[in-house]
Amino acid sequence: MRRAILRAWTATRTLLVPPALAGCVLLLAASAPALAQDATDQDPLEEINRAVYDFNRVLDGLLLKPAAMIYRGLLPEEVRDGVRNVLDNLQGPVILANDLMQGEIERAQVTAERFAINTTVGVLGIFDAAKGYGRYRHQEDFGQTLGTWGIGDAPYLILPVLGPSNPRDLTGLLVDSFVIDPWGHIARANDADWFSYTRLGLNIVDTRSRTIEALDDIERNQIDPYSFIRTTWRQRRANDVRNGRPAPQH
């Protein structure tokens, strides 16, 4: 369940956020350490966050979940897996760049080998052939990279459509989308915005189709789904920054 929640956030990380937000996000990121010290629960914007969370729930009920159910009903599981594999393969260069910026050379080698194998043997990523060679996928983004560089993650934010985030990870989203991602540069250079929007739409719908049961279960069984998602998401992001290593003992 927890993996499903994080995957829902991760898959929307390629959303094309307006560049005009960049300055505001960087300003928030710079102030994050001070805000973290002032807020004992690191959610000083809880009232606003809950309002956005409720908005996202309404949007999901009206649009995202129905679209995901139609998508699941129309396409066989094998086809949906192929779509997911292609989307994951397209993310390879971003993961590789962040592996290198974190100094994770072995993980970078795995990412490069996965991309090469899946793009060729895997027919442009339709099949995850790299798994057969013991090359398993891991996720990296610039938000995680900033975390390894010591940048704090407070305050907690709920973003429209995007869901859980914080200034550090929102900054990372902008950098990944507009600076690191090569496919975005190629699409913009060739006036092929359709590619970016198609990729975005498939990412959102496919991911939502894979989290229907998990999110329904949270809504049914958690007294306060907002708090549960906040705690779960923070814990998983902290684990991601450490790449699964044990937390340091203070």
C-alpha positions as a Markdown table, in Angstrom:
| # | Residue | x | y | z |
|---|---|---|---|---|
| 1 | Met | 0.0 | 0.0 | 0.0 |
| 2 | Arg | 2.7 | 2.4 | 1.0 |
| 3 | Arg | 4.6 | 1.7 | -2.2 |
| 4 | Ala | 1.5 | 2.4 | -4.2 |
| 5 | Ile | 1.1 | 5.8 | -2.6 |
| 6 | Leu | 4.6 | 6.8 | -3.4 |
| 7 | Arg | 4.4 | 5.5 | -6.9 |
| 8 | Ala | 1.3 | 7.7 | -7.5 |
| 9 | Trp | 3.4 | 10.7 | -6.6 |
| 10 | Thr | 6.5 | 9.6 | -8.5 |
| 11 | Ala | 4.7 | 9.0 | -11.7 |
| 12 | Thr | 3.3 | 12.6 | -11.8 |
| 13 | Arg | 6.8 | 14.1 | -11.3 |
| 14 | Thr | 7.1 | 14.8 | -15.0 |
| 15 | Leu | 4.1 | 17.2 | -15.0 |
| 16 | Leu | 5.0 | 20.4 | -16.9 |
| 17 | Val | 4.8 | 22.9 | -14.1 |
| 18 | Pro | 4.8 | 26.5 | -15.4 |
| 19 | Pro | 8.3 | 27.9 | -15.4 |
| 20 | Ala | 7.1 | 31.0 | -13.7 |
| 21 | Leu | 6.7 | 29.0 | -10.5 |
| 22 | Ala | 10.4 | 28.3 | -10.4 |
| 23 | Gly | 11.4 | 31.5 | -8.6 |
| 24 | Cys | 8.8 | 31.0 | -5.9 |
| 25 | Val | 9.7 | 27.4 | -5.4 |
| 26 | Leu | 13.4 | 28.2 | -5.0 |
| 27 | Leu | 12.6 | 30.9 | -2.5 |
| 28 | Leu | 10.5 | 28.4 | -0.5 |
| 29 | Ala | 13.3 | 25.9 | -0.7 |
| 30 | Ala | 15.8 | 28.4 | 0.7 |
| 31 | Ser | 13.4 | 29.1 | 3.7 |
| 32 | Ala | 12.6 | 25.4 | 4.3 |
| 33 | Pro | 15.2 | 24.9 | 7.1 |
| 34 | Ala | 13.9 | 27.8 | 9.1 |
| 35 | Leu | 10.3 | 26.7 | 8.6 |
| 36 | Ala | 11.3 | 23.2 | 9.8 |
| 37 | Gln | 12.6 | 24.6 | 13.0 |
| 38 | Asp | 9.5 | 26.7 | 13.7 |
| 39 | Ala | 7.0 | 23.9 | 13.0 |
| 40 | Thr | 7.1 | 20.9 | 15.4 |
| 41 | Asp | 5.0 | 18.8 | 13.1 |
| 42 | Gln | 6.5 | 20.3 | 9.9 |
| 43 | Asp | 3.0 | 20.9 | 8.6 |
| 44 | Pro | 2.5 | 24.6 | 9.3 |
| 45 | Leu | 0.3 | 24.9 | 6.2 |
| 46 | Glu | -2.1 | 22.1 | 7.3 |
| 47 | Glu | -5.3 | 24.1 | 6.8 |
| 48 | Ile | -4.4 | 25.0 | 3.3 |
| 49 | Asn | -3.0 | 21.5 | 2.6 |
| 50 | Arg | -6.3 | 19.9 | 3.7 |
| 51 | Ala | -8.3 | 22.2 | 1.4 |
| 52 | Val | -6.1 | 21.2 | -1.5 |
| 53 | Tyr | -6.3 | 17.6 | -0.5 |
| 54 | Asp | -10.1 | 17.8 | -0.5 |
| 55 | Phe | -10.0 | 19.5 | -4.0 |
| 56 | Asn | -7.8 | 16.6 | -5.3 |
| 57 | Arg | -10.3 | 14.1 | -3.9 |
| 58 | Val | -13.1 | 15.7 | -5.8 |
| 59 | Leu | -11.0 | 16.0 | -9.0 |
| 60 | Asp | -10.1 | 12.3 | -8.6 |
| 61 | Gly | -13.7 | 11.2 | -8.1 |
| 62 | Leu | -14.9 | 13.2 | -11.1 |
| 63 | Leu | -12.1 | 12.6 | -13.6 |
| 64 | Leu | -9.0 | 10.6 | -12.7 |
| 65 | Lys | -10.5 | 7.5 | -11.1 |
| 66 | Pro | -13.2 | 7.1 | -13.8 |
| 67 | Ala | -10.5 | 7.5 | -16.5 |
| 68 | Ala | -8.3 | 5.0 | -14.8 |
| 69 | Met | -11.1 | 2.5 | -14.6 |
| 70 | Ile | -11.9 | 2.9 | -18.3 |
| 71 | Tyr | -8.2 | 2.5 | -19.1 |
| 72 | Arg | -8.0 | -0.7 | -17.1 |
| 73 | Gly | -11.2 | -2.0 | -18.6 |
| 74 | Leu | -10.2 | -1.3 | -22.2 |
| 75 | Leu | -6.6 | -2.5 | -22.2 |
| 76 | Pro | -5.4 | -6.0 | -21.2 |
| 77 | Glu | -2.9 | -6.2 | -18.4 |
| 78 | Glu | -0.1 | -7.1 | -20.8 |
| 79 | Val | -0.6 | -3.9 | -22.8 |
| 80 | Arg | -0.8 | -1.8 | -19.6 |
| 81 | Asp | 2.5 | -3.4 | -18.5 |
| 82 | Gly | 4.1 | -2.5 | -21.8 |
| 83 | Val | 2.9 | 1.1 | -21.4 |
| 84 | Arg | 4.3 | 1.3 | -17.9 |
| 85 | Asn | 7.6 | -0.2 | -19.1 |
| 86 | Val | 8.0 | 2.4 | -21.8 |
| 87 | Leu | 7.2 | 5.3 | -19.4 |
| 88 | Asp | 9.7 | 3.9 | -16.9 |
| 89 | Asn | 12.4 | 3.5 | -19.7 |
| 90 | Leu | 11.9 | 7.1 | -20.8 |
| 91 | Gln | 12.7 | 8.2 | -17.2 |
| 92 | Gly | 16.1 | 6.4 | -17.5 |
| 93 | Pro | 18.2 | 9.5 | -18.4 |
| 94 | Val | 16.8 | 11.5 | -15.4 |
| 95 | Ile | 17.5 | 8.6 | -13.0 |
| 96 | Leu | 21.0 | 8.3 | -14.4 |
| 97 | Ala | 21.8 | 12.0 | -14.0 |
| 98 | Asn | 20.7 | 12.0 | -10.4 |
| 99 | Asp | 22.6 | 8.8 | -9.7 |
| 100 | Leu | 25.7 | 10.5 | -10.9 |
| 101 | Met | 25.0 | 13.7 | -9.0 |
| 102 | Gln | 24.7 | 11.7 | -5.8 |
| 103 | Gly | 27.9 | 9.9 | -6.5 |
| 104 | Glu | 26.1 | 6.5 | -6.8 |
| 105 | Ile | 28.4 | 5.1 | -9.5 |
| 106 | Glu | 27.2 | 1.5 | -9.2 |
| 107 | Arg | 23.6 | 2.5 | -9.3 |
| 108 | Ala | 24.3 | 4.7 | -12.3 |
| 109 | Gln | 25.9 | 1.8 | -14.1 |
| 110 | Val | 22.8 | -0.3 | -13.5 |
| 111 | Thr | 20.6 | 2.5 | -14.7 |
| 112 | Ala | 22.7 | 3.0 | -17.9 |
| 113 | Glu | 22.7 | -0.8 | -18.6 |
| 114 | Arg | 18.9 | -1.0 | -18.0 |
| 115 | Phe | 18.3 | 1.8 | -20.5 |
| 116 | Ala | 20.5 | 0.3 | -23.1 |
| 117 | Ile | 19.1 | -3.2 | -22.7 |
| 118 | Asn | 15.5 | -2.2 | -22.6 |
| 119 | Thr | 15.8 | 0.3 | -25.5 |
| 120 | Thr | 17.3 | -2.4 | -27.7 |
| 121 | Val | 16.4 | -5.9 | -26.6 |
| 122 | Gly | 13.3 | -4.6 | -24.9 |
| 123 | Val | 12.0 | -3.0 | -28.1 |
| 124 | Leu | 12.1 | 0.7 | -27.0 |
| 125 | Gly | 11.3 | -0.3 | -23.5 |
| 126 | Ile | 8.1 | -2.2 | -24.1 |
| 127 | Phe | 9.6 | -5.2 | -22.3 |
| 128 | Asp | 11.7 | -5.0 | -19.2 |
| 129 | Ala | 14.3 | -7.3 | -20.6 |
| 130 | Ala | 17.0 | -5.9 | -18.2 |
| 131 | Lys | 15.4 | -7.8 | -15.3 |
| 132 | Gly | 16.5 | -11.0 | -16.9 |
| 133 | Tyr | 20.0 | -9.7 | -16.7 |
| 134 | Gly | 19.7 | -8.9 | -13.0 |
| 135 | Arg | 19.4 | -5.2 | -13.6 |
| 136 | Tyr | 16.5 | -4.0 | -11.5 |
| 137 | Arg | 14.9 | -0.5 | -11.7 |
| 138 | His | 15.3 | 2.0 | -8.9 |
| 139 | Gln | 13.9 | 5.5 | -8.7 |
| 140 | Glu | 15.9 | 8.7 | -8.4 |
| 141 | Asp | 14.9 | 12.4 | -8.8 |
| 142 | Phe | 16.5 | 15.8 | -8.2 |
| 143 | Gly | 14.4 | 16.1 | -5.0 |
| 144 | Gln | 16.3 | 13.1 | -3.6 |
| 145 | Thr | 19.6 | 14.5 | -4.9 |
| 146 | Leu | 18.9 | 17.7 | -3.0 |
| 147 | Gly | 18.2 | 15.6 | 0.1 |
| 148 | Thr | 21.5 | 13.9 | -0.2 |
| 149 | Trp | 23.2 | 17.3 | -0.4 |
| 150 | Gly | 21.6 | 18.2 | 3.0 |
| 151 | Ile | 18.7 | 20.3 | 1.8 |
| 152 | Gly | 15.7 | 20.0 | 4.3 |
| 153 | Asp | 12.2 | 18.9 | 3.3 |
| 154 | Ala | 9.9 | 21.1 | 5.3 |
| 155 | Pro | 7.2 | 22.4 | 5.1 |
| 156 | Tyr | 4.9 | 19.6 | 3.9 |
| 157 | Leu | 2.8 | 20.6 | 0.9 |
| 158 | Ile | -0.2 | 19.2 | -0.9 |
| 159 | Leu | -0.2 | 20.4 | -4.5 |
| 160 | Pro | -3.2 | 20.4 | -6.9 |
| 161 | Val | -3.2 | 17.2 | -8.9 |
| 162 | Leu | 0.4 | 16.4 | -7.9 |
| 163 | Gly | -0.4 | 15.6 | -4.3 |
| 164 | Pro | 2.2 | 15.3 | -1.5 |
| 165 | Ser | 5.4 | 17.3 | -1.9 |
| 166 | Asn | 7.6 | 19.9 | -0.2 |
| 167 | Pro | 9.7 | 22.8 | -1.5 |
| 168 | Arg | 12.7 | 20.6 | -2.0 |
| 169 | Asp | 10.9 | 18.0 | -4.1 |
| 170 | Leu | 8.9 | 20.6 | -6.0 |
| 171 | Thr | 12.2 | 22.3 | -6.9 |
| 172 | Gly | 13.5 | 18.9 | -7.9 |
| 173 | Leu | 10.4 | 18.3 | -10.1 |
| 174 | Leu | 11.1 | 21.6 | -12.0 |
| 175 | Val | 14.8 | 20.8 | -12.5 |
| 176 | Asp | 14.0 | 17.2 | -13.7 |
| 177 | Ser | 11.3 | 18.4 | -16.0 |
| 178 | Phe | 12.9 | 21.5 | -17.6 |
| 179 | Val | 16.7 | 21.0 | -17.2 |
| 180 | Ile | 17.5 | 17.3 | -17.0 |
| 181 | Asp | 14.8 | 15.4 | -19.0 |
| 182 | Pro | 16.2 | 15.1 | -22.6 |
| 183 | Trp | 12.8 | 14.2 | -24.1 |
| 184 | Gly | 11.3 | 17.4 | -23.0 |
| 185 | His | 14.1 | 19.4 | -24.7 |
| 186 | Ile | 13.7 | 17.4 | -27.9 |
| 187 | Ala | 9.9 | 17.8 | -27.9 |
| 188 | Arg | 10.1 | 21.6 | -27.3 |
| 189 | Ala | 12.8 | 22.0 | -30.0 |
| 190 | Asn | 10.7 | 20.2 | -32.5 |
| 191 | Asp | 7.3 | 21.8 | -31.6 |
| 192 | Ala | 6.1 | 18.3 | -30.5 |
| 193 | Asp | 4.2 | 19.3 | -27.4 |
| 194 | Trp | 1.8 | 16.5 | -28.1 |
| 195 | Phe | 4.5 | 14.0 | -27.0 |
| 196 | Ser | 4.9 | 15.6 | -23.6 |
| 197 | Tyr | 1.2 | 15.8 | -23.0 |
| 198 | Thr | 0.6 | 12.3 | -24.2 |
| 199 | Arg | 3.4 | 11.0 | -21.9 |
| 200 | Leu | 2.0 | 13.0 | -19.0 |
| 201 | Gly | -1.6 | 11.8 | -19.6 |
| 202 | Leu | -0.5 | 8.1 | -19.9 |
| 203 | Asn | 1.6 | 8.4 | -16.8 |
| 204 | Ile | -1.2 | 9.8 | -14.7 |
| 205 | Val | -3.9 | 7.4 | -15.9 |
| 206 | Asp | -1.7 | 4.3 | -15.8 |
| 207 | Thr | -0.5 | 5.1 | -12.3 |
| 208 | Arg | -4.0 | 5.8 | -11.0 |
| 209 | Ser | -5.2 | 2.5 | -12.5 |
| 210 | Arg | -2.6 | 0.7 | -10.4 |
| 211 | Thr | -3.5 | 2.4 | -7.1 |
| 212 | Ile | -7.3 | 2.2 | -7.2 |
| 213 | Glu | -7.6 | -0.6 | -4.6 |
| 214 | Ala | -4.8 | 0.8 | -2.4 |
| 215 | Leu | -6.3 | 4.3 | -2.2 |
| 216 | Asp | -9.8 | 3.0 | -1.8 |
| 217 | Asp | -8.6 | 0.9 | 1.1 |
| 218 | Ile | -7.1 | 4.0 | 2.8 |
| 219 | Glu | -10.3 | 6.0 | 2.4 |
| 220 | Arg | -12.3 | 3.1 | 3.9 |
| 221 | Asn | -10.0 | 2.1 | 6.8 |
| 222 | Gln | -8.1 | 5.2 | 7.9 |
| 223 | Ile | -9.8 | 7.6 | 10.4 |
| 224 | Asp | -7.8 | 10.5 | 8.9 |
| 225 | Pro | -6.5 | 9.6 | 5.4 |
| 226 | Tyr | -4.8 | 12.9 | 5.1 |
| 227 | Ser | -2.6 | 12.3 | 8.2 |
| 228 | Phe | -1.9 | 8.7 | 7.1 |
| 229 | Ile | -0.7 | 9.7 | 3.7 |
| 230 | Arg | 1.4 | 12.5 | 5.1 |
| 231 | Thr | 3.2 | 10.2 | 7.5 |
| 232 | Thr | 3.6 | 7.4 | 5.0 |
| 233 | Trp | 4.8 | 9.7 | 2.3 |
| 234 | Arg | 7.4 | 11.4 | 4.5 |
| 235 | Gln | 8.8 | 8.1 | 5.8 |
| 236 | Arg | 9.1 | 6.7 | 2.3 |
| 237 | Arg | 10.8 | 9.9 | 0.9 |
| 238 | Ala | 13.2 | 9.9 | 3.8 |
| 239 | Asn | 14.0 | 6.2 | 3.0 |
| 240 | Asp | 14.4 | 7.1 | -0.7 |
| 241 | Val | 16.9 | 9.9 | 0.0 |
| 242 | Arg | 19.0 | 7.3 | 2.0 |
| 243 | Asn | 18.6 | 4.8 | -0.9 |
| 244 | Gly | 17.3 | 2.3 | 1.7 |
| 245 | Arg | 20.2 | 2.6 | 4.0 |
| 246 | Pro | 19.5 | 2.8 | 7.8 |
| 247 | Ala | 18.7 | 6.2 | 9.2 |
| 248 | Pro | 21.7 | 7.8 | 11.0 |
| 249 | Gln | 21.7 | 7.4 | 14.8 |
| 250 | His | 21.7 | 10.7 | 16.7 |
